[in-house]
Amino acid sequence: MSTSGASHDDEPHAAGTGQRLNWLRAGVLGANDGIVSVASLVVGVAGATTDNAALLVAGLAGLVGGAISMALGEYVSVSSQRDTERALIEKERDELRTMPAAELAELTELYRQRGLSEQTAHQVAVELTEHDALAAHLEVELGIDQHDLVNPWHAAISSAISFTVGALLPLLAILLPPPEWRVPVTFAAVLLALAATGVISARVGGASATRASVRLVVGGAIALLVTWLIGTLLGTTGVV
């Protein structure tokens, strides 16, 4: 059976892949941070007091502050990346305009380094230059698609929403059960959620799901345990 027209549906060939991976990465990171940071906060407070109002205020403060912080951080980070990409695109465009022969020779050499013969590399470089010189150089030299630059707003919004969703889980887990079950229920809910985000992040990045989940679960468990012990210590010594 001929496979000349076959495609691999599980491979990201379509345009816009960079954008989708950008917001997926921000979303998974935001959810993970929301779960861990707010869970650590409320578990620490729960170690010191059983007062619902204190838990609610601490949880909501962590949720709102964390979501805004995550969104701002993603926006600034991705904006810097996009500014760098745009600067590189302009630099490449200027070089193509001022020294086309040198750029053609450079493109030929890059393809030759990828395993093509000198003649084939030159022919490929000439044909791609005639079709879209800028796109060819950006792809081979810099790995940039000028039509698929990262979007800081997508990353910021995705991160803020996912942080909020992630933070709601420990907040509800600490408020809904009876006082004696609050900490155990929160521990269980958070560790299960971290295992799930580990699997999701691994699938997004094509890494090992088991390894990613173990890292998140162990890290989250340590954070919860430390903050709970601190809160308990402060509560039993009468500091708070």
C-alpha positions in Angstrom: 0.0 0.0 0.0 1.4 3.4 -0.9 2.2 5.8 1.9 3.0 8.8 -0.3 0.0 10.7 0.9 -0.1 9.4 4.5 -0.1 11.8 7.3 0.7 11.4 11.0 -2.3 12.8 12.9 -0.5 12.8 16.2 2.3 15.0 15.0 1.9 18.9 15.2 2.3 19.8 11.5 -0.5 22.4 11.4 0.1 26.1 11.6 -0.4 27.6 15.0 1.4 24.9 16.9 3.6 27.3 18.7 0.6 29.3 19.9 -1.3 26.2 21.1 1.8 24.8 23.0 2.3 28.3 24.5 -1.1 28.5 26.1 -1.1 24.8 27.1 2.2 25.3 28.8 1.0 28.4 30.6 -2.2 26.6 31.5 -0.6 23.5 33.0 2.0 25.7 34.9 -0.7 28.0 36.2 -2.9 25.1 37.4 0.1 23.4 39.2 1.1 26.7 40.9 -2.5 27.4 41.9 -2.8 24.0 43.5 0.5 24.0 45.4 0.6 27.6 46.5 -2.9 28.0 47.8 -2.9 24.5 49.3 0.3 25.2 51.2 -1.2 28.5 52.3 -4.5 27.1 53.6 -2.9 24.0 55.2 -0.5 26.3 57.0 -3.3 28.4 58.3 -5.3 25.2 59.2 -2.4 24.0 61.3 -2.7 27.2 63.4 -6.5 27.7 63.6 -9.8 26.1 62.7 -11.5 29.4 62.1 -13.4 29.3 58.8 -13.1 33.1 58.2 -9.3 33.0 58.6 -9.1 30.1 56.1 -11.4 31.7 53.6 -9.6 35.1 53.7 -6.2 33.4 53.4 -7.3 31.2 50.6 -9.0 34.0 48.6 -6.1 36.3 49.1 -3.7 33.6 47.8 -6.0 32.8 44.9 -6.5 36.4 43.7 -2.9 37.5 44.3 -1.5 34.4 42.7 -3.6 34.6 39.6 -2.7 38.2 39.0 1.0 37.5 39.7 1.0 34.5 37.3 -0.7 36.4 34.6 1.7 39.4 34.9 4.7 37.1 35.0 3.6 35.2 31.9 2.8 38.4 30.0 6.2 40.0 30.8 8.1 36.8 30.0 6.3 36.0 26.7 6.3 39.7 25.6 10.1 39.7 26.0 10.3 36.5 23.9 8.1 38.0 21.2 10.1 41.2 21.1 13.3 39.2 20.7 11.7 37.2 17.9 10.5 40.3 16.1 14.0 41.9 16.4 15.6 38.8 14.9 13.0 38.8 12.0 13.8 42.5 11.2 17.5 41.7 11.3 17.2 38.8 8.9 15.0 40.9 6.6 17.6 43.7 6.5 20.4 41.2 5.8 18.4 39.7 2.9 17.9 43.1 1.5 21.5 44.3 1.8 23.5 41.2 1.1 21.4 38.6 -0.7 24.4 36.7 -2.2 25.9 36.1 1.2 22.6 35.1 2.6 22.1 32.6 -0.2 25.5 31.1 0.5 24.7 30.9 4.2 21.5 29.1 3.5 23.3 26.7 1.2 25.9 25.9 3.8 23.2 25.3 6.5 21.5 22.7 4.2 24.8 21.2 3.4 25.5 20.8 7.2 22.2 18.9 7.4 23.5 16.2 5.1 22.7 17.4 1.5 25.3 17.5 -1.2 26.7 20.8 -2.2 24.7 20.8 -5.5 21.5 19.7 -3.9 21.9 22.2 -1.0 22.4 25.0 -3.4 19.4 24.0 -5.5 17.2 23.8 -2.4 18.5 27.2 -1.2 17.8 28.9 -4.5 14.3 27.5 -4.9 13.3 28.4 -1.3 14.8 31.8 -1.7 12.7 32.4 -4.8 9.6 31.2 -3.0 10.1 33.0 0.4 13.6 33.9 1.3 12.7 35.3 4.7 10.7 32.3 5.8 13.4 29.9 4.7 16.1 31.7 6.6 14.0 32.1 9.8 13.1 28.4 9.8 16.6 27.0 9.2 18.7 29.6 11.0 16.5 30.5 14.0 13.6 28.0 14.1 11.1 30.9 13.9 7.8 31.0 12.1 6.9 34.7 11.5 3.2 33.8 11.3 3.2 31.9 14.6 4.9 34.1 17.1 4.0 33.6 20.8 1.1 35.7 22.1 1.6 37.2 25.6 -2.1 37.8 26.1 -2.9 34.1 25.4 -0.3 33.0 27.9 -1.4 35.5 30.6 -5.1 34.7 30.3 -4.5 31.0 30.2 -2.2 31.2 33.2 -4.6 33.3 35.3 -7.6 31.1 34.6 -5.8 27.8 35.2 -4.3 29.2 38.4 -7.8 30.1 39.6 -9.2 26.7 38.7 -6.2 24.9 40.4 -6.5 27.1 43.5 -10.2 26.4 44.0 -9.6 22.8 44.7 -7.5 23.2 47.9 -9.7 26.1 49.0 -12.9 24.0 48.8 -11.1 20.9 50.2 -10.1 22.9 53.3 -13.4 24.6 53.9 -16.0 21.9 53.2 -15.0 19.0 55.4 -15.3 19.0 59.2 -12.3 20.5 61.0 -10.8 17.1 61.9 -10.8 16.0 58.3 -9.7 19.2 56.6 -6.0 18.6 56.4 -6.1 14.9 55.4 -8.8 15.7 52.7 -6.8 18.6 51.4 -3.6 16.5 51.3 -5.3 13.7 49.4 -7.1 16.0 46.9 -4.0 18.1 46.2 -1.7 15.1 45.6 -4.2 13.5 43.3 -4.6 16.7 41.4 -0.8 17.1 41.1 -0.5 13.6 39.7 -3.1 14.5 37.1 -1.4 17.7 36.1 1.9 15.8 35.9 0.3 13.4 33.4 -1.1 16.3 31.4 2.1 18.2 31.3 4.0 15.1 30.2 1.6 14.5 27.3 1.9 18.2 26.3 5.7 18.0 26.3 6.1 14.3 25.2 7.9 13.3 28.3 7.5 10.5 30.8 4.1 10.8 32.6 5.3 8.7 35.6 8.4 10.8 36.2 6.5 14.1 35.8 3.8 13.0 38.2 6.3 11.7 40.8 8.2 15.0 40.8 5.0 17.1 41.3 3.5 14.8 44.0 6.8 14.6 46.0 7.3 18.4 45.7 3.7 19.2 46.6 3.8 16.8 49.6 6.9 18.4 51.0 5.4 21.9 50.6 2.2 20.9 52.3 4.0 19.1 55.1 6.4 22.0 55.8 3.7 24.7 55.9 1.4 22.5 58.0 4.1 21.9 60.5 4.9 25.6 60.7 1.3 26.5 61.2 0.9 23.8 63.8 4.0 25.0 65.6 2.8 28.6 65.6 -0.7 27.6 66.8 0.5 25.4 69.6 3.0 27.9 70.9 0.4 30.6 71.1 2.1 32.9 68.6 -1.1 33.1 66.6 
